[in-house]
Amino acid sequence: MATEKNSSDISKALQEHRSDAYMIVGNSNNADMYYSTHFFASDPFAYIQTKDADEILLVSEMELGRAEIESRVPQVRTLKDCNYRDKIRERGDPSIAYCDCLAELLQKHGARRIAVPRDFPYHIAQTLKEEGFSFEAIISPFQQLRARKNGSEIEMVRKVQDACNLAMEAAVGMVHKSEIVDGKLNYQGFDLTAEKVRHQIDITLLEHGCEAEGTIVAGGKGSANPHWEGTGVLRADESIVIDIFPHSKKSRYFADMTRTVLKGEASDRLTDMYEAVREAQQAGIEMVKPGVNCREIHGKVCDIFEEKGYDTTRSGSGTGFIHSTGHGVGLEVHEVPFVGERDAILEEGNIITIEPGLYYPDVGGIRLEDLILVTEDGFENLTRMEKRFIV
């Protein structure tokens, strides 16, 4: 069940904000909720940590047995313990009755000044304010804890990236095995479409306990839009950006990888763009180690692009390199630390992407992305998929 030591101790942050407790209300799709409780439930529940690092989980009575077994939180309370049904009869409103249950728990632990995440439900905060509680919305104190992965978390991410690698191999394999018919890619007698490639990616991921939403298979000039998912027939002599960011259905941890491939003949411009992206990415990866400022990695990537005559974010351009160099990956596909223009010092246990790209609407896009673990004295690349443009 629960461990004796609170491995998610945020009491220092609560002391800094002069708060009596931190409270989250939501379901397990909330990364902080899942991280702090290790409990999965699709319906909303509540997590409270006091300034003394005591933790309480409030669930429905139907979830009690499972919460006691699966959750890492030592104190599990139910709505029945708080006489929820009686409160509904008194209040005539289940939502207000639920707030009364939260108020009862907070009062029992002497908590009046409550810190909450910035996306905390407005109705609950307003109702509890009327009952005498004060609230401060703060940056999640779990962000930095989540950024430093322990050994088991690293292995969970590694497994997802292995599945991602297999899915990418399957996707690139379809492009490689296709034939060119009237300028279009033809796979096993049919037009090869972005949808068919995505379908194969989904099947491969599911076979390995993972799933993904928003997978990008973007061909041609449309790939100059970095987040266009892509649709329709894939064509010869055009770049195809494939970006897969799956998560494990069991562990909830994400991975991330991008490759850009082309079937046919690449123009000189596309070839030059690909080589520039590859050089910039390699330079960024080689800078990764504890103590390095992410802003310096981003700056190096921009330097390389600008030296080669490409536009970057530093000049405010709408084309060329128009996004940050990377981001943290864990229970969210985008989490701290972010590898961009803001200061962020890398620490051992961070898992980040390095994913420079170039985007020009008249020709298309190129992006390469690897998943990098920050080790004690450097880095480990968790991405095994080769980088080959013309397939």
Sequence and secondary structure as in RCSB ss.txt:
>XXXX:A:sequence
MATEKNSSDISKALQEHRSDAYMIVGNSNNADMYYSTHFFASDPFAYIQTKDADEILLVSEMELGRAEIESRVPQ
VRTLKDCNYRDKIRERGDPSIAYCDCLAELLQKHGARRIAVPRDFPYHIAQTLKEEGFSFEAIISPFQQLRARKN
GSEIEMVRKVQDACNLAMEAAVGMVHKSEIVDGKLNYQGFDLTAEKVRHQIDITLLEHGCEAEGTIVAGGKGSAN
PHWEGTGVLRADESIVIDIFPHSKKSRYFADMTRTVLKGEASDRLTDMYEAVREAQQAGIEMVKPGVNCREIHGK
VCDIFEEKGYDTTRSGSGTGFIHSTGHGVGLEVHEVPFVGERDAILEEGNIITIEPGLYYPDVGGIRLEDLILVT
EDGFENLTRMEKRFIV
>XXXX:A:secstr
   SS TT  HHHHHHTT SEEEEEE TTSHHHHHHH    SS EEEEEETT  EEEEE GGGHHHHHHH S SE
EEETTTTTHHHHHHHHS HHHHHHHHHHHHHHHTT  EEEEETT  HHHHHHHHHTT EEEEE  TTHHHHHS  
HHHHHHHHHHHHHHHHHHHHHHHHHHH EEETTEEEETTEE BHHHHHHHHHHHHHHTTEE SS EEEEGGGGGS
TT    SB BTTS EEEEE  EETTT  B  EEEEEBSS   HHHHHHHHHHHHHHHHHHHT STT BHHHHHHH
HHHHHHHTT  BGGGT SSBB S SEEE SSSSSEEEEESSS  B  TT EEEE  EEEETTTEEEE BEEEEE 
SSSEEE       SB 
